Amino acid sequence: TTLAINEISQMCGYPSLQYFYSVFKKEYVTTPKEYRDQHSEALL
């Protein structure tokens, strides 16, 4: 998706961007931005 990370966190119902980042990093061991950067390179 091309949505901003803060838009995604709001759409998913997270109360804050910081909380979304902490939950995401705990699950994927990377930040949402790093995850997006790594996976968008694979699509090029």
PDB file of N, H, CA, C and O in Angstrom:
ATOM      1  N   THR A   1       0.825  -1.192   0.000  1.00  0.00           N
ATOM      2  CA  THR A   1       0.000   0.000   0.000  1.00  0.00           C
ATOM      3  C   THR A   1       0.870   1.256   0.000  1.00  0.00           C
ATOM      4  O   THR A   1       2.014   1.243   0.453  1.00  0.00           O
ATOM      5  N   THR A   2       0.312   2.305  -0.505  1.00  0.00           N
ATOM      6  H   THR A   2      -0.618   2.316  -0.873  1.00  0.00           H
ATOM      7  CA  THR A   2       1.028   3.583  -0.506  1.00  0.00           C
ATOM      8  C   THR A   2       0.537   4.495   0.617  1.00  0.00           C
ATOM      9  O   THR A   2       0.956   5.649   0.708  1.00  0.00           O
ATOM     10  N   LEU A   3      -0.340   3.988   1.461  1.00  0.00           N
ATOM     11  H   LEU A   3      -0.681   3.050   1.387  1.00  0.00           H
ATOM     12  CA  LEU A   3      -0.820   4.776   2.595  1.00  0.00           C
ATOM     13  C   LEU A   3       0.335   5.085   3.542  1.00  0.00           C
ATOM     14  O   LEU A   3       1.277   4.303   3.671  1.00  0.00           O
ATOM     15  N   ALA A   4       0.246   6.222   4.192  1.00  0.00           N
ATOM     16  H   ALA A   4      -0.520   6.857   4.088  1.00  0.00           H
ATOM     17  CA  ALA A   4       1.242   6.568   5.207  1.00  0.00           C
ATOM     18  C   ALA A   4       1.084   5.618   6.392  1.00  0.00           C
ATOM     19  O   ALA A   4      -0.015   5.137   6.669  1.00  0.00           O
ATOM     20  N   ILE A   5       2.175   5.357   7.080  1.00  0.00           N
ATOM     21  H   ILE A   5       3.067   5.748   6.855  1.00  0.00           H
ATOM     22  CA  ILE A   5       2.150   4.417   8.198  1.00  0.00           C
ATOM     23  C   ILE A   5       1.193   4.893   9.290  1.00  0.00           C
ATOM     24  O   ILE A   5       0.507   4.078   9.907  1.00  0.00           O
ATOM     25  N   ASN A   6       1.140   6.197   9.531  1.00  0.00           N
ATOM     26  H   ASN A   6       1.697   6.859   9.029  1.00  0.00           H
ATOM     27  CA  ASN A   6       0.210   6.690  10.552  1.00  0.00           C
ATOM     28  C   ASN A   6      -1.247   6.471  10.125  1.00  0.00           C
ATOM     29  O   ASN A   6      -2.104   6.239  10.977  1.00  0.00           O
ATOM     30  N   GLU A   7      -1.539   6.542   8.828  1.00  0.00           N
ATOM     31  H   GLU A   7      -0.843   6.731   8.135  1.00  0.00           H
ATOM     32  CA  GLU A   7      -2.896   6.259   8.347  1.00  0.00           C
ATOM     33  C   GLU A   7      -3.248   4.787   8.571  1.00  0.00           C
ATOM     34  O   GLU A   7      -4.368   4.465   8.968  1.00  0.00           O
ATOM     35  N   ILE A   8      -2.302   3.911   8.318  1.00  0.00           N
ATOM     36  H   ILE A   8      -1.392   4.172   7.996  1.00  0.00           H
ATOM     37  CA  ILE A   8      -2.519   2.476   8.522  1.00  0.00           C
ATOM     38  C   ILE A   8      -2.794   2.194   9.992  1.00  0.00           C
ATOM     39  O   ILE A   8      -3.707   1.437  10.322  1.00  0.00           O
ATOM     40  N   SER A   9      -2.005   2.801  10.875  1.00  0.00           N
ATOM     41  H   SER A   9      -1.264   3.415  10.607  1.00  0.00           H
ATOM     42  CA  SER A   9      -2.199   2.559  12.310  1.00  0.00           C
ATOM     43  C   SER A   9      -3.567   3.050  12.766  1.00  0.00           C
ATOM     44  O   SER A   9      -4.215   2.396  13.583  1.00  0.00           O
ATOM     45  N   GLN A  10      -4.013   4.187  12.253  1.00  0.00           N
ATOM     46  H   GLN A  10      -3.486   4.719  11.589  1.00  0.00           H
ATOM     47  CA  GLN A  10      -5.337   4.707  12.606  1.00  0.00           C
ATOM     48  C   GLN A  10      -6.435   3.792  12.073  1.00  0.00           C
ATOM     49  O   GLN A  10      -7.405   3.511  12.778  1.00  0.00           O
ATOM     50  N   MET A  11      -6.289   3.329  10.839  1.00  0.00           N
ATOM     51  H   MET A  11      -5.501   3.557  10.267  1.00  0.00           H
ATOM     52  CA  MET A  11      -7.294   2.453  10.236  1.00  0.00           C
ATOM     53  C   MET A  11      -7.409   1.129  10.991  1.00  0.00           C
ATOM     54  O   MET A  11      -8.481   0.525  11.038  1.00  0.00           O
ATOM     55  N   CYS A  12      -6.307   0.686  11.575  1.00  0.00           N
ATOM     56  H   CYS A  12      -5.436   1.176  11.537  1.00  0.00           H
ATOM     57  CA  CYS A  12      -6.299  -0.567  12.335  1.00  0.00           C
ATOM     58  C   CYS A  12      -6.770  -0.374  13.775  1.00  0.00           C
ATOM     59  O   CYS A  12      -6.922  -1.344  14.518  1.00  0.00           O
ATOM     60  N   GLY A  13      -7.001   0.876  14.166  1.00  0.00           N
ATOM     61  H   GLY A  13      -6.878   1.664  13.563  1.00  0.00           H
ATOM     62  CA  GLY A  13      -7.552   1.142  15.491  1.00  0.00           C
ATOM     63  C   GLY A  13      -6.541   1.332  16.598  1.00  0.00           C
ATOM     64  O   GLY A  13      -6.909   1.303  17.772  1.00  0.00           O
ATOM     65  N   TYR A  14      -5.281   1.526  16.263  1.00  0.00           N
ATOM     66  H   TYR A  14      -4.982   1.550  15.309  1.00  0.00           H
ATOM     67  CA  TYR A  14      -4.281   1.756  17.306  1.00  0.00           C
ATOM     68  C   TYR A  14      -4.449   3.162  17.878  1.00  0.00           C
ATOM     69  O   TYR A  14      -4.685   4.112  17.131  1.00  0.00           O
ATOM     70  N   PRO A  15      -4.330   3.299  19.203  1.00  0.00           N
ATOM     71  CA  PRO A  15      -4.556   4.601  19.834  1.00  0.00           C
ATOM     72  C   PRO A  15      -3.472   5.634  19.535  1.00  0.00           C
ATOM     73  O   PRO A  15      -3.708   6.837  19.653  1.00  0.00           O
ATOM     74  N   SER A  16      -2.286   5.167  19.148  1.00  0.00           N
ATOM     75  H   SER A  16      -2.094   4.190  19.052  1.00  0.00           H
ATOM     76  CA  SER A  16      -1.204   6.104  18.819  1.00  0.00           C
ATOM     77  C   SER A  16      -0.229   5.440  17.859  1.00  0.00           C
ATOM     78  O   SER A  16      -0.152   4.214  17.768  1.00  0.00           O
ATOM     79  N   LEU A  17       0.503   6.270  17.156  1.00  0.00           N
ATOM     80  H   LEU A  17       0.440   7.265  17.230  1.00  0.00           H
ATOM     81  CA  LEU A  17       1.513   5.761  16.228  1.00  0.00           C
ATOM     82  C   LEU A  17       2.624   5.043  16.991  1.00  0.00           C
ATOM     83  O   LEU A  17       3.135   4.021  16.534  1.00  0.00           O
ATOM     84  N   GLN A  18       2.992   5.576  18.144  1.00  0.00           N
ATOM     85  H   GLN A  18       2.576   6.406  18.516  1.00  0.00           H
ATOM     86  CA  GLN A  18       4.048   4.965  18.951  1.00  0.00           C
ATOM     87  C   GLN A  18       3.657   3.546  19.385  1.00  0.00           C
ATOM     88  O   GLN A  18       4.489   2.638  19.371  1.00  0.00           O
ATOM     89  N   TYR A  19       2.405   3.365  19.764  1.00  0.00           N
ATOM     90  H   TYR A  19       1.730   4.102  19.776  1.00  0.00           H
ATOM     91  CA  TYR A  19       1.947   2.036  20.173  1.00  0.00           C
ATOM     92  C   TYR A  19       1.958   1.077  18.985  1.00  0.00           C
ATOM     93  O   TYR A  19       2.371  -0.074  19.120  1.00  0.00           O
ATOM     94  N   PHE A  20       1.508   1.545  17.829  1.00  0.00           N
ATOM     95  H   PHE A  20       1.172   2.480  17.719  1.00  0.00           H
ATOM     96  CA  PHE A  20       1.543   0.730  16.616  1.00  0.00           C
ATOM     97  C   PHE A  20       2.976   0.278  16.323  1.00  0.00           C
ATOM     98  O   PHE A  20       3.217  -0.895  16.039  1.00  0.00           O
ATOM     99  N   TYR A  21       3.921   1.213  16.393  1.00  0.00           N
ATOM    100  H   TYR A  21       3.725   2.166  16.624  1.00  0.00           H
ATOM    101  CA  TYR A  21       5.320   0.876  16.152  1.00  0.00           C
ATOM    102  C   TYR A  21       5.805  -0.189  17.127  1.00  0.00           C
ATOM    103  O   TYR A  21       6.483  -1.133  16.719  1.00  0.00           O
ATOM    104  N   SER A  22       5.467  -0.054  18.413  1.00  0.00           N
ATOM    105  H   SER A  22       4.916   0.712  18.744  1.00  0.00           H
ATOM    106  CA  SER A  22       5.961  -1.019  19.399  1.00  0.00           C
ATOM    107  C   SER A  22       5.367  -2.406  19.167  1.00  0.00           C
ATOM    108  O   SER A  22       6.075  -3.407  19.285  1.00  0.00           O
ATOM    109  N   VAL A  23       4.079  -2.478  18.840  1.00  0.00           N
ATOM    110  H   VAL A  23       3.504  -1.666  18.745  1.00  0.00           H
ATOM    111  CA  VAL A  23       3.443  -3.770  18.562  1.00  0.00           C
ATOM    112  C   VAL A  23       4.024  -4.380  17.286  1.00  0.00           C
ATOM    113  O   VAL A  23       4.325  -5.573  17.246  1.00  0.00           O
ATOM    114  N   PHE A  24       4.178  -3.568  16.255  1.00  0.00           N
ATOM    115  H   PHE A  24       3.934  -2.599  16.288  1.00  0.00           H
ATOM    116  CA  PHE A  24       4.714  -4.035  14.982  1.00  0.00           C
ATOM    117  C   PHE A  24       6.136  -4.564  15.167  1.00  0.00           C
ATOM    118  O   PHE A  24       6.473  -5.642  14.678  1.00  0.00           O
ATOM    119  N   LYS A  25       6.961  -3.800  15.875  1.00  0.00           N
ATOM    120  H   LYS A  25       6.687  -2.924  16.272  1.00  0.00           H
ATOM    121  CA  LYS A  25       8.359  -4.198  16.052  1.00  0.00           C
ATOM    122  C   LYS A  25       8.468  -5.474  16.877  1.00  0.00           C
ATOM    123  O   LYS A  25       9.341  -6.304  16.624  1.00  0.00           O
ATOM    124  N   LYS A  26       7.593  -5.633  17.853  1.00  0.00           N
ATOM    125  H   LYS A  26       6.884  -4.958  18.058  1.00  0.00           H
ATOM    126  CA  LYS A  26       7.601  -6.849  18.665  1.00  0.00           C
ATOM    127  C   LYS A  26       7.261  -8.071  17.804  1.00  0.00           C
ATOM    128  O   LYS A  26       7.834  -9.144  17.998  1.00  0.00           O
ATOM    129  N   GLU A  27       6.346  -7.914  16.870  1.00  0.00           N
ATOM    130  H   GLU A  27       5.881  -7.042  16.713  1.00  0.00           H
ATOM    131  CA  GLU A  27       5.910  -9.021  16.012  1.00  0.00           C
ATOM    132  C   GLU A  27       6.891  -9.298  14.870  1.00  0.00           C
ATOM    133  O   GLU A  27       7.184 -10.458  14.580  1.00  0.00           O
ATOM    134  N   TYR A  28       7.399  -8.252  14.223  1.00  0.00           N
ATOM    135  H   TYR A  28       7.161  -7.310  14.458  1.00  0.00           H
ATOM    136  CA  TYR A  28       8.207  -8.421  13.015  1.00  0.00           C
ATOM    137  C   TYR A  28       9.694  -8.134  13.203  1.00  0.00           C
ATOM    138  O   TYR A  28      10.476  -8.297  12.266  1.00  0.00           O
ATOM    139  N   VAL A  29      10.091  -7.714  14.390  1.00  0.00           N
ATOM    140  H   VAL A  29       9.456  -7.582  15.152  1.00  0.00           H
ATOM    141  CA  VAL A  29      11.484  -7.424  14.732  1.00  0.00           C
ATOM    142  C   VAL A  29      12.097  -6.379  13.791  1.00  0.00           C
ATOM    143  O   VAL A  29      13.285  -6.434  13.477  1.00  0.00           O
ATOM    144  N   THR A  30      11.288  -5.450  13.360  1.00  0.00           N
ATOM    145  H   THR A  30      10.322  -5.405  13.615  1.00  0.00           H
ATOM    146  CA  THR A  30      11.719  -4.333  12.525  1.00  0.00           C
ATOM    147  C   THR A  30      10.639  -3.263  12.606  1.00  0.00           C
ATOM    148  O   THR A  30       9.514  -3.549  13.015  1.00  0.00           O
ATOM    149  N   THR A  31      10.961  -2.062  12.230  1.00  0.00           N
ATOM    150  H   THR A  31      11.875  -1.829  11.898  1.00  0.00           H
ATOM    151  CA  THR A  31       9.947  -1.007  12.250  1.00  0.00           C
ATOM    152  C   THR A  31       9.086  -1.101  10.991  1.00  0.00           C
ATOM    153  O   THR A  31       9.496  -1.717  10.007  1.00  0.00           O
ATOM    154  N   PRO A  32       7.909  -0.501  11.014  1.00  0.00           N
ATOM    155  CA  PRO A  32       7.072  -0.511   9.812  1.00  0.00           C
ATOM    156  C   PRO A  32       7.788   0.091   8.596  1.00  0.00           C
ATOM    157  O   PRO A  32       7.655  -0.423   7.485  1.00  0.00           O
ATOM    158  N   LYS A  33       8.540   1.170   8.799  1.00  0.00           N
ATOM    159  H   LYS A  33       8.647   1.587   9.701  1.00  0.00           H
ATOM    160  CA  LYS A  33       9.259   1.797   7.684  1.00  0.00           C
ATOM    161  C   LYS A  33      10.333   0.871   7.131  1.00  0.00           C
ATOM    162  O   LYS A  33      10.457   0.722   5.915  1.00  0.00           O
ATOM    163  N   GLU A  34      11.109   0.246   8.012  1.00  0.00           N
ATOM    164  H   GLU A  34      11.008   0.367   9.000  1.00  0.00           H
ATOM    165  CA  GLU A  34      12.145  -0.680   7.549  1.00  0.00           C
ATOM    166  C   GLU A  34      11.513  -1.863   6.811  1.00  0.00           C
ATOM    167  O   GLU A  34      12.028  -2.307   5.785  1.00  0.00           O
ATOM    168  N   TYR A  35      10.405  -2.365   7.335  1.00  0.00           N
ATOM    169  H   TYR A  35       9.987  -2.004   8.169  1.00  0.00           H
ATOM    170  CA  TYR A  35       9.695  -3.472   6.693  1.00  0.00           C
ATOM    171  C   TYR A  35       9.236  -3.070   5.295  1.00  0.00           C
ATOM    172  O   TYR A  35       9.415  -3.821   4.337  1.00  0.00           O
ATOM    173  N   ARG A  36       8.651  -1.900   5.185  1.00  0.00           N
ATOM    174  H   ARG A  36       8.505  -1.290   5.963  1.00  0.00           H
ATOM    175  CA  ARG A  36       8.178  -1.404   3.886  1.00  0.00           C
ATOM    176  C   ARG A  36       9.344  -1.240   2.921  1.00  0.00           C
ATOM    177  O   ARG A  36       9.251  -1.645   1.762  1.00  0.00           O
ATOM    178  N   ASP A  37      10.436  -0.653   3.386  1.00  0.00           N
ATOM    179  H   ASP A  37      10.511  -0.324   4.328  1.00  0.00           H
ATOM    180  CA  ASP A  37      11.604  -0.446   2.528  1.00  0.00           C
ATOM    181  C   ASP A  37      12.172  -1.776   2.032  1.00  0.00           C
ATOM    182  O   ASP A  37      12.495  -1.909   0.851  1.00  0.00           O
ATOM    183  N   GLN A  38      12.294  -2.751   2.918  1.00  0.00           N
ATOM    184  H   GLN A  38      12.031  -2.643   3.877  1.00  0.00           H
ATOM    185  CA  GLN A  38      12.850  -4.053   2.541  1.00  0.00           C
ATOM    186  C   GLN A  38      11.949  -4.781   1.549  1.00  0.00           C
ATOM    187  O   GLN A  38      12.437  -5.397   0.601  1.00  0.00           O
ATOM    188  N   HIS A  39      10.646  -4.713   1.762  1.00  0.00           N
ATOM    189  H   HIS A  39      10.250  -4.213   2.531  1.00  0.00           H
ATOM    190  CA  HIS A  39       9.733  -5.459   0.904  1.00  0.00           C
ATOM    191  C   HIS A  39       9.389  -4.736  -0.385  1.00  0.00           C
ATOM    192  O   HIS A  39       9.000  -5.377  -1.361  1.00  0.00           O
ATOM    193  N   SER A  40       9.520  -3.444  -0.411  1.00  0.00           N
ATOM    194  H   SER A  40       9.836  -2.923   0.382  1.00  0.00           H
ATOM    195  CA  SER A  40       9.267  -2.729  -1.666  1.00  0.00           C
ATOM    196  C   SER A  40      10.428  -2.935  -2.635  1.00  0.00           C
ATOM    197  O   SER A  40      10.229  -2.917  -3.850  1.00  0.00           O
ATOM    198  N   GLU A  41      11.637  -3.129  -2.110  1.00  0.00           N
ATOM    199  H   GLU A  41      11.798  -3.144  -1.124  1.00  0.00           H
ATOM    200  CA  GLU A  41      12.791  -3.414  -2.970  1.00  0.00           C
ATOM    201  C   GLU A  41      12.605  -4.749  -3.677  1.00  0.00           C
ATOM    202  O   GLU A  41      12.999  -4.905  -4.833  1.00  0.00           O
ATOM    203  N   ALA A  42      12.009  -5.705  -2.987  1.00  0.00           N
ATOM    204  H   ALA A  42      11.689  -5.579  -2.048  1.00  0.00           H
ATOM    205  CA  ALA A  42      11.802  -7.028  -3.571  1.00  0.00           C
ATOM    206  C   ALA A  42      10.809  -6.977  -4.733  1.00  0.00           C
ATOM    207  O   ALA A  42      10.845  -7.829  -5.620  1.00  0.00           O
ATOM    208  N   LEU A  43       9.937  -5.996  -4.727  1.00  0.00           N
ATOM    209  H   LEU A  43       9.908  -5.303  -4.007  1.00  0.00           H
ATOM    210  CA  LEU A  43       8.938  -5.890  -5.787  1.00  0.00           C
ATOM    211  C   LEU A  43       9.455  -5.176  -7.022  1.00  0.00           C
ATOM    212  O   LEU A  43       8.826  -5.241  -8.079  1.00  0.00           O
ATOM    213  N   LEU A  44      10.589  -4.496  -6.910  1.00  0.00           N
ATOM    214  H   LEU A  44      11.100  -4.443  -6.052  1.00  0.00           H
ATOM    215  CA  LEU A  44      11.118  -3.740  -8.049  1.00  0.00           C
ATOM    216  C   LEU A  44      11.776  -4.615  -9.075  1.00  0.00           C
ATOM    217  O   LEU A  44      12.266  -4.117 -10.088  1.00  0.00           O
TER     218      LEU A  44
END
